[in-house]
């Protein structure tokens, strides 16, 4: 991320970064802004059940929510919105 920033580029880095300490570490890369895709446990559970792959087993969902420290310094996007609407809100929120 730092290398891309040095060339005035932009990068999207997607990860859970559930804890503030993880986000603090990532922020050391430079001009990092966070987008929090916020969803409740029921919504996320329904989406996990509909997935065709085993990237993250649904059995881990409760522990992920237990670990989550919602960010206080992020653009918050409700995942119940349509994907196009989420993308537009992110672009507008980040000034893209």
ABEGO torsion letter per residue (X at the ends): XAAAAAAGBBBBBBBAGABAAAAAAAAAAEBBBBBBBBBBAAAAAAAAAABABAABBAAAAAAAAAABBBBAABBBBBAABBAAAAAAAAAAAAGX
